[in-house]
Amino acid sequence: MLIKLSISSLYARALTVSMTVVAISLSLMLYMSVEKLRTSAYTSFTDTISQTDLIIGARASSVQLLLYSVFRIGNATNNITWESYQDLENKEEVDWTVPISLGDSHKGFRVMGTNKEFFSRYKYRGGQSINIQKGNLFEDLYDVVLGAGVAEKLDYSIDTPLIVSHGLRSFSDHDDQPFRVSGILEKTGTPVDNTVIVSLAAIEAIHVDWSTGAKIPGQQTPIEEIRKMDLTPKNITAVLVGVKSKLSIFNLQRWVNEYPEEAMTAILPGAALQELWRVVGVVENLLLGISIVVIFTTLVGMAAIMFSSLNERRREMAIWRAMGASPSIVMGLLMLEAIFIALLSIMLSVILLFGALNILQPWIDYNYGILVNVEFFTLRDIYVFIMFIISSIIVSLLPAVRAYWFSINDGMSIKV
């Protein structure tokens, strides 16, 4: 009976109730959107690199090593020798290795030297592989593979000529050894998108006539002679490592950290990403703060709407009292209406949110590298809905108590 009366009361005020539901739904949708972006940003960040057991480089902090080897930010404190890399590669625990060499650039984008193993071993987002969108991997010494972001921003295509610059911000170009774009990768939402990838041999080739960071005056070796040279690297920047057994990770890490020939550091990518997120995660805290403010504003708005409608409904409540409804029933009706409004708002906000996410998710992923979770309901979502309904009941107590006193003051109770 009470439920039927509450529904009838809401139906009688359909326009006002509809506007209230839409306003609350949009606020709730904003809250849930911010929450999903916050959690998705964290997940996408920590999935920048996966299925790599160790990253090894010259002695440095774990965050610094992660920044330059994965995110291409900053510079290495030092290189590691090819001999040390071979010692590592020959370790019994090691399943695979991918050496990388950094230091040069092209129009502000980092150039990375590596081997073809990189394209099959580098994984992101829980195991996704890098795929070629156009062309092929480097076959010739002067072939280059571009990340999707580089190709898009510079408007490069297959066979576009390319000159590598020495260092990050240098006026010295390796213009005597031009490269050719042989392939363009698919978008990944990782730093690979903004990387120019060449072979390790190519990195050695463009530095044949260089010494101690400067070009040797008057020396220019013909490309035909360079092609015939032994272009095995002398130094590399870092190594991505996969092990045969997860049980051997810490033993190998200890061996690297105690390596007697030169100072090296081995880090666990997952742990380093967590540590880095704690440094840059102020954005997550900001989004969390915005989420709390939005939901608080929503609840305050619901209470304000209920308060503003009380004076208009005093006659309605007086009629209820005249028909024999007690003040507690009047109070209960208002609380029940708040529950129905909350349920309708949740249903509408879910429809709007997941409809918008399904449309915008590919665009957000492509442009910002954030894979937004579009699962219809997660445990966290259900928890938020339950807490919102409970909060709505609590918020409705104030106008309900006021309605209780209105119904007493306005009288018209029937005495038998």
Steps between C-alpha positions, in 0.01 A plus 500: 500500500776744600702414188197547274422835660863611458502403130170682445640812667809492277285445191283798590815715498649331192663812347666615822609147589635440146713815513625399843590150378680637193700751710602235752573248220737741326682568828521129576616432145775761542609336825512153343682636192769657715531179701535286188756737349694501826516122531554451126788751496669309781447164327624627164805655664600185687441292184741708292732201495406144597644149486852642534660362815796739538633822352877536530712809453790694648486569875211738568179523700216273391283797396777659295575172321131450428458857373771488236467134396120480474365856491796652308524780756839629611838347435686196628768559760727276296498218246575134555759320290415238239715250690287546812190452288638174361578376853140572592364337184696182571365460852312173545195673653451732201239404241522805271655846488430815301784756499412865439720797422389862550657840451402638160179665382298614201306827523453459874413128491737252660686258274536150645733235368396140561453166324194334351441313825365824641187481285410151620617527861373843600151458645254748644153493658528151638667338200404689183767497230627777274363469147603651170238727347682567173818373336754267659757485777848623418673278245767739376762668719336838446138394545299658780170402663283781636259501790146600402530835679817597313353412161180691577660815640769526232272377220748231397420201282686198362827591318513850651867601541611578855810655656601410856643775723781442746377524857166638617539872431786524257577697187711211372325263260608167359401634158768301322307181582129553425241245609181379332167428669436129448212448742244675722368337816141488618395731782578353844441785744854448634830690451564273199261726306746788528815302424711474185635144490813392313734203525793491741731472199356826363583680826859382465511591132401865544770541766789352300646845435428629850711501813418613854169649389636706208556439131865445405599797276564412137403135537208349306495127440305396188175317567619202292795453736282544809271221380799263491616585855436298813228712657467306824420759772768594749251631752125491555268697726277234658375144465151353529522150645267201522589205723423131466359470851345771717679344796835610357413870460641611834814288462568658161424846637751447780762373252458815288512737797819331622660465155874562555598626153285816505227663703156391379146505635219253441144609576161331503287702252176451695649619828673794331175604329321495837776714648485745210120522528536605862712790376272609213177370656404845628270507196319193635455672837367810322248291306399322821443837665288613204296179524426559868400863438269399214316233699472732802356775277253250357371404843477862612311580181252219571440634851458856365243387243304311766508799734386738227201280419380472862312832506330411174395163643368617840143480368568148368639392837204658680263294282696185589458586868128566448468154344648348815873484422715546808797742499736200493330372180546842339865490600534146364341599168761771444784261580351239266476762225870579550582130457298480176665817368843355585419170323369678189807727498734201524323321214513806275861584589610142421328512160654840419847410631547166328343630181749789497794275593428254221500789253798692641722213619681446166562876470635529858722196447638629170567858610595458866608136534244433774300182459179584686332201662152465347386195694132556578527438874801450718501435875616858550204635299252297705664625820467861377131447415422353842683781678316758287160352594594493871628859474175603328300356791719686749473824303121464474471485880525880538215590262304198629530623860394847386201348323419311822480828692303666220244222516466541877476880487252497215282265705187361337552162669178304555431404859276203565 
